[in-house]
Amino acid sequence: MAAGLLPVHSDLMNDSGSGGHYYWCTRHHRVETDADVCPAKHVLGPYDSSADAENALQTVRERNEAWEAEDARWAGEGS
């Protein structure tokens, strides 16, 4: 597999706008689709595209950082 590419769980997956959902599996570290997705306790999503699912962990990090900064602001820290 080429560097930087992530394995995809289903050959049926594409970004053609088929209305399906994509998930990031925290157990297998790959994109999964509605057709073949692990139990909810192991996935993040749903996302509208495989690219969004691939970036799920980065999105989580960014949101956590923003929420922590907002919590600190509310607590009067860093003002």
Secondary structure, DSSP 8 states (H G I E B T S, - for coil): --TT---BS-TT---S--S--EEEETTTTEEEEGGG---GGGEEEEESSHHHHHTHHHHHHHHHHHHHHHHHHHTTTT-
